[in-house]
Amino acid sequence: MNKKNLKQTFPTTIVPGTREMKMPGPVTMSRSTPTGSENNSDSLRVRMYRVGFGDFFLMTIPSDSGPQHILIDCGVTGGRTGKGDLGTIKDAVADMATETQKKLALIIVTHRHMDHIIGFSRCAEQFKDFEVAEIWMSIWETEYDSKISELQADLNSIALSAQNYIALAADDMPQKQDMSAMLQNATGLVLGMKGGGGGTNAASLALLKNGFGVKPKYYCKGQQVEMPKVLAGAGLSAEILGPPPTDATQFMKLMDLRKGVGQYLQAAESSRSSKIFRPFLEAWQTEASSYPESAFREWKPRGSVKPSTRGVNRALEKAVQAAQPAALMSAVKRLDDFLNNQSLVVLFTYKGKKLLFAGDAQGGNWEYWMYDDAQPTTTPSGKIGKDAAAVLSDLVFYKVGHHGSTNATPIAAVENMNSGFVAMCSTQEDCFGSVDNNSEVPRRPLLNALSAKCALVRSDQIDVKARGKVVPRSQDTDSAFHIPKAGQFKVGSCYVDYLL
């Protein structure tokens, strides 16, 4: 996953020399005890499971026929450091199965990254007994458009090829761990993995598209959803804010896969047993002798008296090898951006209360629905659109985008958000990025900016129990929660609930 810093600047109240964030108005939570009334049968509930670095949310809507459940993503990834997967996702799925009695009115899959879908294949035995009424996915997953299917196949092939090459590269290859983590998230495949657990994103997608006996519905901005009757009858409605439609690829930050990325990553033809990286198809490969000697004059050793290619090959090869990691990292980031921007962004409304689930949507996805620009720009100059302003200024809940990464919650979005809402951030410290270059995830200035406006809860603020062991909260957090303006929090064995 691309956790790059886009040089956004948020107001911060981090105390110099410490790792603590100052969050006003905390309340210490006791496990399994809500901050208010015990009678929650008529409450809308958002449950955030702590699985590590990944999204796993369960929203429950009260209805005349009993509670109705919506599952929004189910995934986890180890990240660059390997610390992101806590090993709790099977316990969390078991809890969800008990809570829902294995009946889901709706499954929403925001996008195909491992940290949002791997739970479906890793817990396939549990999911096979579920009764699912409907499934929503991004339009970029549709099986009814051959061009989109080919595009996703190309993306997966490129990711696998790059993953194979990086796995064979030397350990001191620059940013090897970062690239490996992003590509693992794109494929769901851990090269060299032995034993149980795990799985691939392809297996998760196969289960979602064919394993529940219901065909997914694919949505993008501008399309009207077909809300399941039981949810509509309970008073729930939804609007799709993202992703952009398939004819707006300029907003997805990738204009031409093969020209922009694929040529450099055409590594599938290279043998897995070879460490030679061949960025172009064989038909386009040739020898230096095919070029005139003058083409290499800048690579000749200085002081050469007569025309000679002596030293040219070595200098040129050294320059190409030095450039490859940087170019490869750039391509991997672009691929990662594109997958994140496919995220389904859903705005729910329940009894006048608005809840925004942003998936991992990045700049292009947000820009498409926030601004009225006809063309994408990294520095939109105008004010956000009237519709976007109405959404952001009237939230009761926000699922923090992209695990708290700076590149997924625009400054303009935070500035236009109202005060007093609740935000939940499913994240795990020390998995991606670095404090040294202002790219840590979750990004502390961003969380402080949100905390100034809302009651913010991180999934890694709680201890969780899994397989008889306790996984402690992250060192960067404490057990004190904000007091929400409306509703209440409740902590369970492996989750945090917001009851509204």
Secondary structure, DSSP 4 states (H G I P E B T S, - for coil): -------------PPTT------SSEEEPPTT--SS-S--TT--EEEEE--BBS-EEEEEE--TTS-EEEEEEE--B-TTTS-SB-S-HHHHHHHHHHHHTTEESEEEE----HHHHHHHHHTHHHHTT-EES-EEEEGGG-SS-HHHHHHHHHHHHHHHHHHHHHHHS-TTSTTHHHHHHHHHHHH---TT--SSS---HHHHHHHHHHSSSS--EEE-TTPPP---HHHHHTTEEEEEEES--TT-GGGGT-S-HIIIIITTT--TTS-TT------S-GGG---GGGS-GGGGGGGSPTT--S---TTHHHHHHHHHHHHHHHHHHHHHHHHHHHHHTT--EEEEEETTEEEEE-TT--HHHHHHHH---SS--SS--SPPPHHHHHHHTTEEEEE-GGGG-GGGS-HHHHHHS-SSEEEEE---SSSBS-GGGT--BS-HHHHHHHHTTEEEEEGGGS-EEETTEEEPPPTT--SEEEPPSSSEEEE-SSEEEEE-
